[in-house]
């Protein structure tokens, strides 16, 4: 396999968490790119020798996750690198994470030449418990969580993967299947996954590789055994807007349109209970739904 690059997207990060991630990745990849959507410019102040290894790209303001990922991929592709691992700023990379993902990709491609990306199983690093979230797989229109693999490799087919920790073959990106700039944040990864699968590519999760990650502004709330993420009113806007928009896209599988629509109704009522600023959250949710129906994407407006 060719050399690997890592693209980390930052936006007002916890500098300590970001620095730890960059230090770990600097020892595992040939090219390390930090794309700054704002507030990450003070990274690695106490580790200048590592900072000099990082290719820093400022977007001069928050342009969104899609723009940042595309910018990172462009740098990697221009450097002749075929494989990119993408990361959010709030993940933790074990010293062997990249090598394990590389092995998973090699194995997946040996079995399925259309494999375009692999991902570790992730758990909430703030939860105090190492309980991985499942991957999801649809068979005959039925979506089911996958907790175990049928072989020792831990590989499982997945309908979608999250941005952080995803090892991607850039061939699809070079073919024009880039990240949607308009999604801005939520569902940027899911929408891309649905699009590459619509073009015949496949995705695999690897249950034998785990990664700590923070999925929301605060640890999820458990209700009836289900996890609900606590977001700010602005993130509620993006979540509801983008969910509605994804449900209206032709490349989104019908079974996922149904699942996401039902889940959105459930989340609406749960959010009324768990959100701190309920009135503002409700207003931003309503605005998000309106804009999603119109497919009016981009920054909050």
C-alpha positions, -999 to 999 in steps of 0.1 A, spaced: 0 0 0 12 35 -8 21 60 20 -7 73 41 -17 108 50 -39 119 79 -62 149 76 -74 165 109 -101 191 109 -100 216 137 -126 241 150 -122 258 184 -106 226 197 -95 215 231 -59 221 224 -46 194 247 -68 168 230 -58 180 196 -21 181 204 -23 145 217 -39 134 185 -14 152 163 16 138 183 3 103 179 -4 106 142 29 123 135 46 90 143 22 69 121 18 87 88 39 101 60 20 134 57 0 150 85 -24 178 76 -43 201 100 -71 220 83 -82 249 106 -118 261 105 -109 285 132 -93 285 167 -67 258 161 -38 280 152 -21 275 186 -16 238 182 16 221 195 30 252 211 51 230 234 61 205 208 78 226 180 96 195 166 62 179 160 46 211 148 72 214 120 60 181 107 24 192 104 12 208 72 -11 236 85 -39 250 64 -60 279 76 -94 284 59 -97 319 74 -129 312 92 -153 283 95 -160 270 60 -175 237 72 -164 201 74 -168 194 37 -147 223 25 -120 213 51 -119 177 40 -118 185 4 -89 209 10 -70 182 30 -76 156 3 -64 181 -24 -31 185 -5 -27 148 -1 -35 140 -37 -11 167 -49 16 150 -28 10 117 -46 -6 100 -16 -34 74 -24 -48 68 11 -61 93 36 -73 88 71 -97 116 82 -100 127 118 -122 151 139 -102 171 165 -116 152 195 -105 117 187 -77 96 203 -54 76 181 -35 47 197 1 42 185 -9 13 162 -42 27 149 -30 35 114 -11 2 109 -42 -17 120 -64 2 96 -39 -3 68 -40 -41 75 -78 -40 75 -78 -21 42 -54 -46 26 -76 -75 37 -108 -59 26 -94 -51 -8 -81 -86 -12 -117 -98 -8 -136 -70 -24 -118 -48 -50 -146 -22 -47 -138 -14 -11 -132 23 -9 -130 29 29 -125 11 63 -131 24 98 -125 14 134 -153 7 158 -156 38 180 -166 44 216 -172 76 235 -139 84 252 -156 105 279 -180 77 290 -157 59 313 -167 26 296 -152 11 265 -184 2 248 -181 4 210 -210 17 189 -222 -8 163 -219 -5 125 -251 -6 105 -259 -28 76 -290 -31 54 -300 -64 39 -331 -66 17 -342 -32 29 -338 -40 66 -312 -21 86 -296 -39 115 -268 -31 139 -237 -53 136 -219 -61 168 -199 -92 157 -180 -103 126 -183 -137 110 -146 -141 108 -115 -134 129 -106 -103 109 -134 -83 124 -144 -69 90 -181 -62 84 -199 -46 55 -213 -12 65 -238 12 50 -220 43 64 -189 52 84 -181 83 105 -154 108 95 -130 102 123 -107 73 118 -120 65 83 -92 53 60 -102 63 24 -88 53 -10 -87 86 -28 -97 71 -61 -133 80 -57 -124 115 -46 -103 119 -77 -132 106 -98 -153 136 -85 -170 120 -55 -159 147 -32 -174 158 1 -205 180 -1 -195 216 9 -231 225 17 -236 199 44 -212 220 66 -211 196 95 -237 169 104 -241 140 79 -211 151 58 -197 117 62 -230 98 59 -240 116 27 -206 109 11 -209 72 21 -243 69 5 -230 86 -26 -200 63 -31 -221 33 -24 -245 45 -51 -216 44 -75 -208 8 -67 -182 12 -40 -183 -7 -7 -175 3 29 -162 -19 58 -160 -15 95 -134 -33 115 -147 -45 149 -112 -56 159 -99 -20 158 -113 5 183 -109 42 187 -120 67 213 -140 96 200 -164 123 213 -195 124 192 -212 155 206 -209 186 227 -215 164 258 -217 127 266 -249 112 252 -280 108 273 -294 73 277 -332 69 274 -347 34 272 -313 21 263 -309 45 233 -282 72 230 -293 108 224 -267 134 218 -268 168 235 -261 196 211 -262 234 211 -292 251 193 -270 258 163 -260 221 160 -297 212 163 -302 234 132 -276 216 112 -287 181 124 -324 186 115 -316 205 83 -292 180 70 -312 150 80 -342 163 60 -319 172 31 -303 137 31 -338 121 31 -346 140 0 -315 130 -20 -319 103 -47 -288 84 -37 -300 79 -1 -313 43 2 -351 41 8 -346 21 40 -324 49 54 -349 76 44 -375 58 64 -352 52 94 -338 87 95 -373 102 92 -387 82 121 -356 89 142 -359 126 135 -394 127 150 -383 107 180 -353 131 185 -375 161 182 -395 151 213 -365 138 233 -347 171 226 -375 190 242 -366 171 274 -328 171 274 -319 204 258 -310 232 282 -321 262 260 -354 246 249 -370 276 233 -339 285 212 -334 248 203 -370 245 191 -366 277 170 -334 264 154 -349 230 148 -379 244 130 -356 266 109 -334 236 101 -364 216 89 -376 244 67 -342 248 51 -338 211 47 -370 208 28 -358 236 5 -323 220 3 -310 254 14 -276 243 27 -243 259 36 -236 279 68 -264 286 93 -287 313 79 
